[in-house]
Amino acid sequence: VCRAIHENTPISIWGDGGNTKDYLFLDDFLDALEIIIDRGLTGTFNVASARSLSVQEIVSLVESFADKNLKVVHCPAFPWDVEESRISAQKLRAATGWRARSDIAEAIQRVIEAELKCV
């Protein structure tokens, strides 16, 4: 997406962009991983933001922060792709108190602002 902003090239979206995923800012993932390692936790834990957004919502956020309309090419959806993904990090929260600190919109804004400074 950042390359498309700089080079004014299209981005490809598989399907209509309505599929949702639980996006997590890297800093939040690393914080959770550090806590899990420091506490010596074992088992399986979901690390998630608890907020699912569609691909189209992500594109809209990027466009608003970049003040640019992206060219989007819709490709056929993959039959194996999940249409809606909502992940709970409740088990990790109960064990450690961890929760994602970054609002995904604010995280996208920080990435886009940093990227635009590289022009």
Secondary structure, 3 states (H helix, E strand, C coil): CHHHHHHCCCEEEECCCCCEEECCCHHHHHHHHHHHHHCCCCCCCCCCCCCEEEHHHHHHHHHHHHCCCCCEEEECCCCCCCCECCCCCHHHHHHHCCCCCCCHHHHHHHHHHHHHHCC
